[in-house]
Amino acid sequence: AQSVAQPEDQVNVAEGNPLTVKCTYSVSGNPYLFWYVQYPNRGLQFLLKYITGDNLVKGSYGFEAEFNKSQTSFHLKKPSALVSDSALYFCAVRDILDNAGNMLTFGGGTRLMVKP
Amino acid sequence: SAVISQKPSRDICQRGTSLTIQCQVDSQVTMMFWYRQQPGQSLTLIATANQGSEATYESGFVIDKFPISRPNLTFSTLTVSNMSPEDSSIYLCSVDDEASGRHGETQYFGPGTRLLVL
C-alpha cells in the first residue's frame, strides 16, 4: 500500500522569504510524485512531478521540488514567496509497480500562508 | 493538458434527494476518475470509470450510493444518491494525461462540484 504524509497542517512565511512544504511517502516500488495546489473555490492545479531522472524538478509559478530517495521525501520549495502563493498544497504519489496502476494517493494537505 | 469541465459548479440539496454531476473532457481518454474532498480533508478516490465497462469502486464506496456512467470517451457522470449531510463535499473528476503518450503519469483535475446537503 502507498501513503503520503504532509507533517505540517500550515506553513507561515513572510513574502520574499524562501518557503518549504514537506512531504514524505511510502511505496512498494518506485514512485511517481506530484504536487498540486488548490486555491479557494478552485479545483486542483498540477504544479510539478518527479518521474525519473534529475532529482530536482522545476514546475509552475517558480516552484521546485527535490526527490530524495534515501529519505523518501519530496519537499516543495520556492526561493521567494509571494502573497499570491497562499493556498492549499497537496503532495501525491503513484506506485508504478502497483497492480492498480492508476491510484493516486494524496497527503492531507498543507495550507501555505504568505504574509506581506 | 486536458481541459475538464464539471456541472454543476455547486449545489445545495435536501437530504434524501439525488444529484448527478457531469464531467466533460476536451479529448478522448480511456479512464476517468472521481474523487471526494470532504470539508477540510484531502482527496479520496471514489471510483475509476472506463468506457464500456462498469466502474471500479474503492473500499468504502458502493455503486448503489455513487452510480457512475461512462457513455463515451469524453464524458462521465457521478450520481450521489439518497443524500445526507455527510455527503457534503467537493466532488472532482480527473483524467490521465494520455495525449502525452505517457499514460499513468500526470492526472489533471476538473474545477470540482461543491455540494451542500441540508
Interface residues (C-beta under 8 A of the other chain):
Chain A: Y32 F34 Y36 N41 R42 G43 L44 Q45 F46 K49 I51 F90 R94 I96 G101 N102 M103 L104 F106 G107 G108 G109
Chain B: S1 M31 F33 Q41 S42 L43 T44 L45 T48 E58 L92 S94 D96 R102 G104 E105 T106 Q107 Y108 F109 G110 P111 G112 R114
